């Protein structure tokens, strides 16, 4: 089986990548400009926490109890900040 992409593979993914780059960035900047700086900066710092579950699912990271508890504590703090902030 080789590591070759199916025919037309790039042609199907390029529009999605371009749309995500344009629309995703636009929505991100719009959201940050229309929220409190404390909430916006905290939500921005969560990007690594979102990446860890995907890395686990893809087999790029090993599961760790300490890391899982740290993520749970951070998410709980985020919930408190957003609920009472």
PDB file with one MODEL, atoms N, CA, C and O in Angstrom:
MODEL        1
ATOM      1  N   UNK A   1       0.855  -1.179   0.000  1.00  0.00           N
ATOM      2  CA  UNK A   1       0.000   0.000   0.000  1.00  0.00           C
ATOM      3  C   UNK A   1       0.887   1.222   0.000  1.00  0.00           C
ATOM      4  O   UNK A   1       1.416   1.164   1.110  1.00  0.00           O
ATOM      5  N   UNK A   2       1.234   2.026  -0.458  1.00  0.00           N
ATOM      6  CA  UNK A   2       2.119   3.172  -0.306  1.00  0.00           C
ATOM      7  C   UNK A   2       1.492   4.292   0.507  1.00  0.00           C
ATOM      8  O   UNK A   2       0.332   4.231   0.916  1.00  0.00           O
ATOM      9  N   UNK A   3       2.272   5.270   0.714  1.00  0.00           N
ATOM     10  CA  UNK A   3       1.790   6.408   1.465  1.00  0.00           C
ATOM     11  C   UNK A   3       1.271   7.524   0.577  1.00  0.00           C
ATOM     12  O   UNK A   3       1.346   8.699   0.937  1.00  0.00           O
ATOM     13  N   UNK A   4       0.749   7.159  -0.574  1.00  0.00           N
ATOM     14  CA  UNK A   4       0.267   8.175  -1.505  1.00  0.00           C
ATOM     15  C   UNK A   4      -1.160   8.596  -1.180  1.00  0.00           C
ATOM     16  O   UNK A   4      -1.987   7.787  -0.758  1.00  0.00           O
ATOM     17  N   UNK A   5      -1.421   9.849  -1.381  1.00  0.00           N
ATOM     18  CA  UNK A   5      -2.769  10.384  -1.158  1.00  0.00           C
ATOM     19  C   UNK A   5      -3.674   9.982  -2.320  1.00  0.00           C
ATOM     20  O   UNK A   5      -3.196   9.793  -3.439  1.00  0.00           O
ATOM     21  N   UNK A   6      -4.965   9.851  -2.067  1.00  0.00           N
ATOM     22  CA  UNK A   6      -5.873   9.547  -3.169  1.00  0.00           C
ATOM     23  C   UNK A   6      -5.883  10.675  -4.195  1.00  0.00           C
ATOM     24  O   UNK A   6      -5.567  11.822  -3.878  1.00  0.00           O
ATOM     25  N   UNK A   7      -6.241  10.341  -5.396  1.00  0.00           N
ATOM     26  CA  UNK A   7      -6.271  11.323  -6.476  1.00  0.00           C
ATOM     27  C   UNK A   7      -7.229  12.466  -6.119  1.00  0.00           C
ATOM     28  O   UNK A   7      -8.370  12.232  -5.722  1.00  0.00           O
ATOM     29  N   UNK A   8      -6.758  13.674  -6.264  1.00  0.00           N
ATOM     30  CA  UNK A   8      -7.591  14.836  -5.950  1.00  0.00           C
ATOM     31  C   UNK A   8      -7.655  15.144  -4.463  1.00  0.00           C
ATOM     32  O   UNK A   8      -8.469  15.966  -4.044  1.00  0.00           O
ATOM     33  N   UNK A   9      -6.810  14.499  -3.650  1.00  0.00           N
ATOM     34  CA  UNK A   9      -6.838  14.697  -2.199  1.00  0.00           C
ATOM     35  C   UNK A   9      -6.610  16.134  -1.783  1.00  0.00           C
ATOM     36  O   UNK A   9      -7.333  16.668  -0.942  1.00  0.00           O
ATOM     37  N   UNK A  10      -5.595  16.765  -2.378  1.00  0.00           N
ATOM     38  CA  UNK A  10      -5.300  18.154  -2.040  1.00  0.00           C
ATOM     39  C   UNK A  10      -6.414  19.085  -2.487  1.00  0.00           C
ATOM     40  O   UNK A  10      -6.708  20.075  -1.817  1.00  0.00           O
ATOM     41  N   UNK A  11      -7.029  18.773  -3.607  1.00  0.00           N
ATOM     42  CA  UNK A  11      -8.088  19.644  -4.110  1.00  0.00           C
ATOM     43  C   UNK A  11      -9.307  19.638  -3.198  1.00  0.00           C
ATOM     44  O   UNK A  11     -10.062  20.610  -3.164  1.00  0.00           O
ATOM     45  N   UNK A  12      -9.504  18.558  -2.465  1.00  0.00           N
ATOM     46  CA  UNK A  12     -10.658  18.509  -1.568  1.00  0.00           C
ATOM     47  C   UNK A  12     -10.373  19.158  -0.218  1.00  0.00           C
ATOM     48  O   UNK A  12     -11.297  19.633   0.443  1.00  0.00           O
ATOM     49  N   UNK A  13      -9.110  19.186   0.203  1.00  0.00           N
ATOM     50  CA  UNK A  13      -8.809  19.723   1.528  1.00  0.00           C
ATOM     51  C   UNK A  13      -8.441  21.206   1.506  1.00  0.00           C
ATOM     52  O   UNK A  13      -8.658  21.897   2.502  1.00  0.00           O
ATOM     53  N   UNK A  14      -7.900  21.706   0.422  1.00  0.00           N
ATOM     54  CA  UNK A  14      -7.464  23.107   0.356  1.00  0.00           C
ATOM     55  C   UNK A  14      -8.608  24.089   0.627  1.00  0.00           C
ATOM     56  O   UNK A  14      -8.401  25.034   1.388  1.00  0.00           O
ATOM     57  N   UNK A  15      -9.806  23.921   0.046  1.00  0.00           N
ATOM     58  CA  UNK A  15     -10.882  24.862   0.380  1.00  0.00           C
ATOM     59  C   UNK A  15     -11.256  24.842   1.865  1.00  0.00           C
ATOM     60  O   UNK A  15     -11.555  25.888   2.441  1.00  0.00           O
ATOM     61  N   UNK A  16     -11.240  23.672   2.481  1.00  0.00           N
ATOM     62  CA  UNK A  16     -11.568  23.592   3.911  1.00  0.00           C
ATOM     63  C   UNK A  16     -10.509  24.281   4.758  1.00  0.00           C
ATOM     64  O   UNK A  16     -10.841  24.986   5.710  1.00  0.00           O
ATOM     65  N   UNK A  17      -9.248  24.086   4.424  1.00  0.00           N
ATOM     66  CA  UNK A  17      -8.165  24.740   5.165  1.00  0.00           C
ATOM     67  C   UNK A  17      -8.243  26.256   4.989  1.00  0.00           C
ATOM     68  O   UNK A  17      -8.071  27.003   5.952  1.00  0.00           O
ATOM     69  N   UNK A  18      -8.500  26.710   3.769  1.00  0.00           N
ATOM     70  CA  UNK A  18      -8.613  28.150   3.516  1.00  0.00           C
ATOM     71  C   UNK A  18      -9.808  28.746   4.259  1.00  0.00           C
ATOM     72  O   UNK A  18      -9.699  29.823   4.847  1.00  0.00           O
ATOM     73  N   UNK A  19     -10.948  28.052   4.236  1.00  0.00           N
ATOM     74  CA  UNK A  19     -12.136  28.555   4.935  1.00  0.00           C
ATOM     75  C   UNK A  19     -11.890  28.603   6.439  1.00  0.00           C
ATOM     76  O   UNK A  19     -12.283  29.563   7.101  1.00  0.00           O
ATOM     77  N   UNK A  20     -11.241  27.570   6.981  1.00  0.00           N
ATOM     78  CA  UNK A  20     -10.952  27.554   8.414  1.00  0.00           C
ATOM     79  C   UNK A  20      -9.999  28.682   8.779  1.00  0.00           C
ATOM     80  O   UNK A  20     -10.190  29.355   9.792  1.00  0.00           O
ATOM     81  N   UNK A  21      -8.986  28.889   7.967  1.00  0.00           N
ATOM     82  CA  UNK A  21      -8.035  29.960   8.238  1.00  0.00           C
ATOM     83  C   UNK A  21      -8.677  31.330   8.220  1.00  0.00           C
ATOM     84  O   UNK A  21      -8.363  32.175   9.058  1.00  0.00           O
ATOM     85  N   UNK A  22      -9.562  31.556   7.284  1.00  0.00           N
ATOM     86  CA  UNK A  22     -10.209  32.856   7.164  1.00  0.00           C
ATOM     87  C   UNK A  22     -11.357  33.005   8.159  1.00  0.00           C
ATOM     88  O   UNK A  22     -11.369  33.938   8.963  1.00  0.00           O
ATOM     89  N   UNK A  23     -12.299  32.106   8.107  1.00  0.00           N
ATOM     90  CA  UNK A  23     -13.480  32.217   8.973  1.00  0.00           C
ATOM     91  C   UNK A  23     -13.149  31.959  10.441  1.00  0.00           C
ATOM     92  O   UNK A  23     -13.672  32.638  11.325  1.00  0.00           O
ATOM     93  N   UNK A  24     -12.289  30.987  10.700  1.00  0.00           N
ATOM     94  CA  UNK A  24     -11.917  30.690  12.086  1.00  0.00           C
ATOM     95  C   UNK A  24     -11.207  31.855  12.744  1.00  0.00           C
ATOM     96  O   UNK A  24     -11.513  32.216  13.880  1.00  0.00           O
ATOM     97  N   UNK A  25     -10.254  32.448  12.028  1.00  0.00           N
ATOM     98  CA  UNK A  25      -9.527  33.596  12.577  1.00  0.00           C
ATOM     99  C   UNK A  25     -10.446  34.798  12.756  1.00  0.00           C
ATOM    100  O   UNK A  25     -10.342  35.525  13.744  1.00  0.00           O
ATOM    101  N   UNK A  26     -11.340  35.002  11.804  1.00  0.00           N
ATOM    102  CA  UNK A  26     -12.283  36.118  11.901  1.00  0.00           C
ATOM    103  C   UNK A  26     -13.185  35.959  13.112  1.00  0.00           C
ATOM    104  O   UNK A  26     -13.394  36.917  13.856  1.00  0.00           O
ATOM    105  N   UNK A  27     -13.723  34.761  13.321  1.00  0.00           N
ATOM    106  CA  UNK A  27     -14.591  34.507  14.473  1.00  0.00           C
ATOM    107  C   UNK A  27     -13.819  34.643  15.777  1.00  0.00           C
ATOM    108  O   UNK A  27     -14.357  35.147  16.763  1.00  0.00           O
ATOM    109  N   UNK A  28     -12.567  34.201  15.795  1.00  0.00           N
ATOM    110  CA  UNK A  28     -11.738  34.296  16.995  1.00  0.00           C
ATOM    111  C   UNK A  28     -11.489  35.753  17.371  1.00  0.00           C
ATOM    112  O   UNK A  28     -11.655  36.134  18.530  1.00  0.00           O
ATOM    113  N   UNK A  29     -11.095  36.565  16.400  1.00  0.00           N
ATOM    114  CA  UNK A  29     -10.831  37.981  16.672  1.00  0.00           C
ATOM    115  C   UNK A  29     -12.114  38.688  17.067  1.00  0.00           C
ATOM    116  O   UNK A  29     -12.102  39.503  17.989  1.00  0.00           O
ATOM    117  N   UNK A  30     -13.225  38.400  16.393  1.00  0.00           N
ATOM    118  CA  UNK A  30     -14.507  39.004  16.749  1.00  0.00           C
ATOM    119  C   UNK A  30     -14.884  38.653  18.192  1.00  0.00           C
ATOM    120  O   UNK A  30     -15.314  39.517  18.956  1.00  0.00           O
ATOM    121  N   UNK A  31     -14.721  37.398  18.550  1.00  0.00           N
ATOM    122  CA  UNK A  31     -15.050  36.970  19.913  1.00  0.00           C
ATOM    123  C   UNK A  31     -14.197  37.659  20.956  1.00  0.00           C
ATOM    124  O   UNK A  31     -14.702  38.059  22.005  1.00  0.00           O
ATOM    125  N   UNK A  32     -12.905  37.803  20.681  1.00  0.00           N
ATOM    126  CA  UNK A  32     -12.020  38.458  21.645  1.00  0.00           C
ATOM    127  C   UNK A  32     -12.320  39.946  21.781  1.00  0.00           C
ATOM    128  O   UNK A  32     -12.151  40.513  22.861  1.00  0.00           O
ATOM    129  N   UNK A  33     -12.762  40.584  20.706  1.00  0.00           N
ATOM    130  CA  UNK A  33     -13.045  42.011  20.796  1.00  0.00           C
ATOM    131  C   UNK A  33     -14.393  42.302  21.441  1.00  0.00           C
ATOM    132  O   UNK A  33     -14.671  43.450  21.787  1.00  0.00           O
ATOM    133  N   UNK A  34     -15.228  41.293  21.610  1.00  0.00           N
ATOM    134  CA  UNK A  34     -16.550  41.499  22.193  1.00  0.00           C
ATOM    135  C   UNK A  34     -16.723  40.782  23.529  1.00  0.00           C
ATOM    136  O   UNK A  34     -17.838  40.395  23.879  1.00  0.00           O
ATOM    137  N   UNK A  35     -15.646  40.599  24.274  1.00  0.00           N
ATOM    138  CA  UNK A  35     -15.721  39.969  25.584  1.00  0.00           C
ATOM    139  C   UNK A  35     -14.759  40.662  26.540  1.00  0.00           C
ATOM    140  O   UNK A  35     -13.906  41.443  26.117  1.00  0.00           O
ATOM    141  N   UNK A  36     -14.899  40.376  27.811  1.00  0.00           N
ATOM    142  CA  UNK A  36     -13.981  40.923  28.807  1.00  0.00           C
ATOM    143  C   UNK A  36     -12.594  40.338  28.580  1.00  0.00           C
ATOM    144  O   UNK A  36     -12.462  39.191  28.155  1.00  0.00           O
ATOM    145  N   UNK A  37     -11.565  41.122  28.862  1.00  0.00           N
ATOM    146  CA  UNK A  37     -10.199  40.672  28.635  1.00  0.00           C
ATOM    147  C   UNK A  37      -9.840  39.486  29.533  1.00  0.00           C
ATOM    148  O   UNK A  37      -9.064  38.623  29.121  1.00  0.00           O
ATOM    149  N   UNK A  38     -10.381  39.425  30.735  1.00  0.00           N
ATOM    150  CA  UNK A  38     -10.078  38.304  31.632  1.00  0.00           C
ATOM    151  C   UNK A  38     -10.602  36.994  31.059  1.00  0.00           C
ATOM    152  O   UNK A  38      -9.910  35.976  31.102  1.00  0.00           O
ATOM    153  N   UNK A  39     -11.783  37.012  30.538  1.00  0.00           N
ATOM    154  CA  UNK A  39     -12.363  35.793  29.958  1.00  0.00           C
ATOM    155  C   UNK A  39     -11.677  35.468  28.636  1.00  0.00           C
ATOM    156  O   UNK A  39     -11.357  34.308  28.379  1.00  0.00           O
ATOM    157  N   UNK A  40     -11.447  36.464  27.801  1.00  0.00           N
ATOM    158  CA  UNK A  40     -10.811  36.223  26.505  1.00  0.00           C
ATOM    159  C   UNK A  40      -9.413  35.655  26.628  1.00  0.00           C
ATOM    160  O   UNK A  40      -9.063  34.715  25.915  1.00  0.00           O
ATOM    161  N   UNK A  41      -8.607  36.210  27.521  1.00  0.00           N
ATOM    162  CA  UNK A  41      -7.231  35.713  27.677  1.00  0.00           C
ATOM    163  C   UNK A  41      -7.213  34.322  28.283  1.00  0.00           C
ATOM    164  O   UNK A  41      -6.360  33.504  27.938  1.00  0.00           O
ATOM    165  N   UNK A  42      -8.146  34.045  29.183  1.00  0.00           N
ATOM    166  CA  UNK A  42      -8.205  32.711  29.785  1.00  0.00           C
ATOM    167  C   UNK A  42      -8.638  31.679  28.767  1.00  0.00           C
ATOM    168  O   UNK A  42      -8.068  30.589  28.716  1.00  0.00           O
ATOM    169  N   UNK A  43      -9.633  31.996  27.955  1.00  0.00           N
ATOM    170  CA  UNK A  43     -10.068  31.059  26.920  1.00  0.00           C
ATOM    171  C   UNK A  43      -8.977  30.829  25.886  1.00  0.00           C
ATOM    172  O   UNK A  43      -8.834  29.718  25.375  1.00  0.00           O
ATOM    173  N   UNK A  44      -8.209  31.857  25.575  1.00  0.00           N
ATOM    174  CA  UNK A  44      -7.120  31.722  24.623  1.00  0.00           C
ATOM    175  C   UNK A  44      -6.052  30.774  25.159  1.00  0.00           C
ATOM    176  O   UNK A  44      -5.453  30.020  24.392  1.00  0.00           O
ATOM    177  N   UNK A  45      -5.811  30.804  26.450  1.00  0.00           N
ATOM    178  CA  UNK A  45      -4.774  29.943  27.025  1.00  0.00           C
ATOM    179  C   UNK A  45      -5.203  28.478  27.108  1.00  0.00           C
ATOM    180  O   UNK A  45      -4.397  27.625  27.478  1.00  0.00           O
ATOM    181  N   UNK A  46      -6.441  28.177  26.773  1.00  0.00           N
ATOM    182  CA  UNK A  46      -6.914  26.788  26.833  1.00  0.00           C
ATOM    183  C   UNK A  46      -6.548  25.964  25.604  1.00  0.00           C
ATOM    184  O   UNK A  46      -6.824  24.765  25.582  1.00  0.00           O
ATOM    185  N   UNK A  47      -5.949  26.546  24.603  1.00  0.00           N
ATOM    186  CA  UNK A  47      -5.633  25.807  23.375  1.00  0.00           C
ATOM    187  C   UNK A  47      -4.844  24.522  23.638  1.00  0.00           C
ATOM    188  O   UNK A  47      -5.172  23.494  23.046  1.00  0.00           O
ATOM    189  N   UNK A  48      -3.829  24.530  24.490  1.00  0.00           N
ATOM    190  CA  UNK A  48      -3.137  23.265  24.763  1.00  0.00           C
ATOM    191  C   UNK A  48      -4.034  22.221  25.418  1.00  0.00           C
ATOM    192  O   UNK A  48      -3.862  21.024  25.190  1.00  0.00           O
ATOM    193  N   UNK A  49      -4.987  22.666  26.226  1.00  0.00           N
ATOM    194  CA  UNK A  49      -5.892  21.709  26.874  1.00  0.00           C
ATOM    195  C   UNK A  49      -6.813  21.039  25.867  1.00  0.00           C
ATOM    196  O   UNK A  49      -7.219  19.892  26.054  1.00  0.00           O
ATOM    197  N   UNK A  50      -7.138  21.746  24.816  1.00  0.00           N
ATOM    198  CA  UNK A  50      -7.979  21.166  23.769  1.00  0.00           C
ATOM    199  C   UNK A  50      -7.161  20.207  22.913  1.00  0.00           C
ATOM    200  O   UNK A  50      -7.688  19.216  22.408  1.00  0.00           O
ATOM    201  N   UNK A  51      -5.878  20.501  22.750  1.00  0.00           N
ATOM    202  CA  UNK A  51      -5.028  19.667  21.906  1.00  0.00           C
ATOM    203  C   UNK A  51      -4.712  18.319  22.546  1.00  0.00           C
ATOM    204  O   UNK A  51      -4.531  17.334  21.830  1.00  0.00           O
ATOM    205  N   UNK A  52      -4.640  18.249  23.861  1.00  0.00           N
ATOM    206  CA  UNK A  52      -4.262  17.003  24.532  1.00  0.00           C
ATOM    207  C   UNK A  52      -5.241  15.862  24.252  1.00  0.00           C
ATOM    208  O   UNK A  52      -4.787  14.775  23.892  1.00  0.00           O
ATOM    209  N   UNK A  53      -6.571  16.045  24.397  1.00  0.00           N
ATOM    210  CA  UNK A  53      -7.468  14.924  24.083  1.00  0.00           C
ATOM    211  C   UNK A  53      -7.348  14.437  22.639  1.00  0.00           C
ATOM    212  O   UNK A  53      -7.423  13.236  22.379  1.00  0.00           O
ATOM    213  N   UNK A  54      -7.163  15.364  21.705  1.00  0.00           N
ATOM    214  CA  UNK A  54      -6.985  14.946  20.312  1.00  0.00           C
ATOM    215  C   UNK A  54      -5.686  14.174  20.137  1.00  0.00           C
ATOM    216  O   UNK A  54      -5.646  13.189  19.399  1.00  0.00           O
ATOM    217  N   UNK A  55      -4.623  14.609  20.806  1.00  0.00           N
ATOM    218  CA  UNK A  55      -3.349  13.886  20.731  1.00  0.00           C
ATOM    219  C   UNK A  55      -3.487  12.488  21.326  1.00  0.00           C
ATOM    220  O   UNK A  55      -2.906  11.533  20.811  1.00  0.00           O
ATOM    221  N   UNK A  56      -4.251  12.364  22.404  1.00  0.00           N
ATOM    222  CA  UNK A  56      -4.494  11.043  22.985  1.00  0.00           C
ATOM    223  C   UNK A  56      -5.253  10.147  22.017  1.00  0.00           C
ATOM    224  O   UNK A  56      -4.913   8.975  21.849  1.00  0.00           O
ATOM    225  N   UNK A  57      -6.282  10.699  21.380  1.00  0.00           N
ATOM    226  CA  UNK A  57      -7.065   9.919  20.432  1.00  0.00           C
ATOM    227  C   UNK A  57      -6.237   9.483  19.224  1.00  0.00           C
ATOM    228  O   UNK A  57      -6.444   8.394  18.688  1.00  0.00           O
ATOM    229  N   UNK A  58      -5.313  10.319  18.802  1.00  0.00           N
ATOM    230  CA  UNK A  58      -4.482  10.001  17.651  1.00  0.00           C
ATOM    231  C   UNK A  58      -3.264   9.155  18.014  1.00  0.00           C
ATOM    232  O   UNK A  58      -2.496   8.756  17.139  1.00  0.00           O
ATOM    233  N   UNK A  59      -3.091   8.885  19.306  1.00  0.00           N
ATOM    234  CA  UNK A  59      -1.962   8.069  19.745  1.00  0.00           C
ATOM    235  C   UNK A  59      -0.645   8.818  19.813  1.00  0.00           C
ATOM    236  O   UNK A  59       0.416   8.194  19.846  1.00  0.00           O
ATOM    237  N   UNK A  60      -0.690  10.135  19.834  1.00  0.00           N
ATOM    238  CA  UNK A  60       0.530  10.941  19.893  1.00  0.00           C
ATOM    239  C   UNK A  60       0.976  11.215  21.323  1.00  0.00           C
ATOM    240  O   UNK A  60       2.125  11.597  21.545  1.00  0.00           O
ATOM    241  N   UNK A  61       0.105  11.031  22.278  1.00  0.00           N
ATOM    242  CA  UNK A  61       0.410  11.263  23.694  1.00  0.00           C
ATOM    243  C   UNK A  61       0.049  10.025  24.495  1.00  0.00           C
ATOM    244  O   UNK A  61      -0.836   9.260  24.113  1.00  0.00           O
ATOM    245  N   UNK A  62       0.733   9.837  25.595  1.00  0.00           N
ATOM    246  CA  UNK A  62       0.375   8.753  26.509  1.00  0.00           C
ATOM    247  C   UNK A  62      -0.502   9.322  27.625  1.00  0.00           C
ATOM    248  O   UNK A  62      -0.320  10.465  28.044  1.00  0.00           O
ATOM    249  N   UNK A  63      -1.453   8.518  28.100  1.00  0.00           N
ATOM    250  CA  UNK A  63      -2.359   8.955  29.153  1.00  0.00           C
ATOM    251  C   UNK A  63      -1.586   9.070  30.454  1.00  0.00           C
ATOM    252  O   UNK A  63      -0.709   8.256  30.742  1.00  0.00           O
ATOM    253  N   UNK A  64      -1.917  10.086  31.236  1.00  0.00           N
ATOM    254  CA  UNK A  64      -1.271  10.316  32.523  1.00  0.00           C
ATOM    255  C   UNK A  64      -2.321  10.816  33.507  1.00  0.00           C
ATOM    256  O   UNK A  64      -3.088  11.726  33.194  1.00  0.00           O
ATOM    257  N   UNK A  65      -2.353  10.225  34.688  1.00  0.00           N
ATOM    258  CA  UNK A  65      -3.316  10.639  35.707  1.00  0.00           C
ATOM    259  C   UNK A  65      -3.078  12.092  36.113  1.00  0.00           C
ATOM    260  O   UNK A  65      -4.026  12.867  36.234  1.00  0.00           O
ATOM    261  N   UNK A  66      -1.822  12.457  36.322  1.00  0.00           N
ATOM    262  CA  UNK A  66      -1.506  13.830  36.739  1.00  0.00           C
ATOM    263  C   UNK A  66      -1.968  14.842  35.691  1.00  0.00           C
ATOM    264  O   UNK A  66      -2.546  15.873  36.034  1.00  0.00           O
ATOM    265  N   UNK A  67      -1.716  14.549  34.420  1.00  0.00           N
ATOM    266  CA  UNK A  67      -2.132  15.458  33.355  1.00  0.00           C
ATOM    267  C   UNK A  67      -3.648  15.547  33.283  1.00  0.00           C
ATOM    268  O   UNK A  67      -4.204  16.632  33.113  1.00  0.00           O
ATOM    269  N   UNK A  68      -4.311  14.418  33.411  1.00  0.00           N
ATOM    270  CA  UNK A  68      -5.772  14.409  33.359  1.00  0.00           C
ATOM    271  C   UNK A  68      -6.368  15.208  34.511  1.00  0.00           C
ATOM    272  O   UNK A  68      -7.321  15.962  34.313  1.00  0.00           O
ATOM    273  N   UNK A  69      -5.819  15.052  35.706  1.00  0.00           N
ATOM    274  CA  UNK A  69      -6.309  15.828  36.858  1.00  0.00           C
ATOM    275  C   UNK A  69      -6.037  17.324  36.678  1.00  0.00           C
ATOM    276  O   UNK A  69      -6.865  18.153  37.058  1.00  0.00           O
ATOM    277  N   UNK A  70      -4.890  17.673  36.106  1.00  0.00           N
ATOM    278  CA  UNK A  70      -4.575  19.082  35.865  1.00  0.00           C
ATOM    279  C   UNK A  70      -5.545  19.686  34.851  1.00  0.00           C
ATOM    280  O   UNK A  70      -5.999  20.818  35.019  1.00  0.00           O
ATOM    281  N   UNK A  71      -5.858  18.935  33.808  1.00  0.00           N
ATOM    282  CA  UNK A  71      -6.809  19.423  32.812  1.00  0.00           C
ATOM    283  C   UNK A  71      -8.191  19.575  33.433  1.00  0.00           C
ATOM    284  O   UNK A  71      -8.875  20.567  33.181  1.00  0.00           O
ATOM    285  N   UNK A  72      -8.609  18.603  34.244  1.00  0.00           N
ATOM    286  CA  UNK A  72      -9.920  18.679  34.895  1.00  0.00           C
ATOM    287  C   UNK A  72      -9.987  19.890  35.825  1.00  0.00           C
ATOM    288  O   UNK A  72     -11.004  20.582  35.861  1.00  0.00           O
ATOM    289  N   UNK A  73      -8.922  20.151  36.573  1.00  0.00           N
ATOM    290  CA  UNK A  73      -8.907  21.306  37.478  1.00  0.00           C
ATOM    291  C   UNK A  73      -8.958  22.618  36.698  1.00  0.00           C
ATOM    292  O   UNK A  73      -9.639  23.558  37.106  1.00  0.00           O
ATOM    293  N   UNK A  74      -8.245  22.681  35.589  1.00  0.00           N
ATOM    294  CA  UNK A  74      -8.251  23.894  34.770  1.00  0.00           C
ATOM    295  C   UNK A  74      -9.617  24.135  34.154  1.00  0.00           C
ATOM    296  O   UNK A  74     -10.108  25.263  34.149  1.00  0.00           O
ATOM    297  N   UNK A  75     -10.234  23.078  33.636  1.00  0.00           N
ATOM    298  CA  UNK A  75     -11.565  23.218  33.050  1.00  0.00           C
ATOM    299  C   UNK A  75     -12.578  23.617  34.121  1.00  0.00           C
ATOM    300  O   UNK A  75     -13.455  24.441  33.863  1.00  0.00           O
ATOM    301  N   UNK A  76     -12.466  23.042  35.318  1.00  0.00           N
ATOM    302  CA  UNK A  76     -13.365  23.421  36.409  1.00  0.00           C
ATOM    303  C   UNK A  76     -13.182  24.899  36.769  1.00  0.00           C
ATOM    304  O   UNK A  76     -14.162  25.599  37.024  1.00  0.00           O
ATOM    305  N   UNK A  77     -11.948  25.368  36.790  1.00  0.00           N
ATOM    306  CA  UNK A  77     -11.695  26.788  37.044  1.00  0.00           C
ATOM    307  C   UNK A  77     -12.285  27.671  35.961  1.00  0.00           C
ATOM    308  O   UNK A  77     -12.801  28.753  36.241  1.00  0.00           O
ATOM    309  N   UNK A  78     -12.206  27.205  34.725  1.00  0.00           N
ATOM    310  CA  UNK A  78     -12.808  27.934  33.601  1.00  0.00           C
ATOM    311  C   UNK A  78     -14.316  28.026  33.758  1.00  0.00           C
ATOM    312  O   UNK A  78     -14.906  29.076  33.503  1.00  0.00           O
ATOM    313  N   UNK A  79     -14.935  26.949  34.169  1.00  0.00           N
ATOM    314  CA  UNK A  79     -16.386  26.930  34.364  1.00  0.00           C
ATOM    315  C   UNK A  79     -16.770  27.927  35.459  1.00  0.00           C
ATOM    316  O   UNK A  79     -17.742  28.669  35.314  1.00  0.00           O
ATOM    317  N   UNK A  80     -16.019  27.942  36.532  1.00  0.00           N
ATOM    318  CA  UNK A  80     -16.284  28.885  37.617  1.00  0.00           C
ATOM    319  C   UNK A  80     -16.111  30.329  37.127  1.00  0.00           C
ATOM    320  O   UNK A  80     -16.933  31.195  37.426  1.00  0.00           O
ATOM    321  N   UNK A  81     -15.034  30.576  36.374  1.00  0.00           N
ATOM    322  CA  UNK A  81     -14.787  31.927  35.860  1.00  0.00           C
ATOM    323  C   UNK A  81     -15.925  32.386  34.943  1.00  0.00           C
ATOM    324  O   UNK A  81     -16.394  33.519  35.048  1.00  0.00           O
ATOM    325  N   UNK A  82     -16.359  31.507  34.054  1.00  0.00           N
ATOM    326  CA  UNK A  82     -17.414  31.886  33.129  1.00  0.00           C
ATOM    327  C   UNK A  82     -18.792  31.970  33.810  1.00  0.00           C
ATOM    328  O   UNK A  82     -19.638  32.767  33.403  1.00  0.00           O
ATOM    329  N   UNK A  83     -19.009  31.161  34.829  1.00  0.00           N
ATOM    330  CA  UNK A  83     -20.304  31.171  35.512  1.00  0.00           C
ATOM    331  C   UNK A  83     -20.445  32.392  36.428  1.00  0.00           C
ATOM    332  O   UNK A  83     -21.527  32.969  36.540  1.00  0.00           O
ATOM    333  N   UNK A  84     -19.359  32.777  37.072  1.00  0.00           N
ATOM    334  CA  UNK A  84     -19.451  33.843  38.062  1.00  0.00           C
ATOM    335  C   UNK A  84     -18.673  35.094  37.679  1.00  0.00           C
ATOM    336  O   UNK A  84     -18.634  36.058  38.445  1.00  0.00           O
ATOM    337  N   UNK A  85     -18.046  35.088  36.489  1.00  0.00           N
ATOM    338  CA  UNK A  85     -17.177  36.228  36.092  1.00  0.00           C
ATOM    339  C   UNK A  85     -17.909  37.366  35.500  1.00  0.00           C
ATOM    340  O   UNK A  85     -17.297  38.369  35.132  1.00  0.00           O
TER     341      UNK A  85
ENDMDL
END
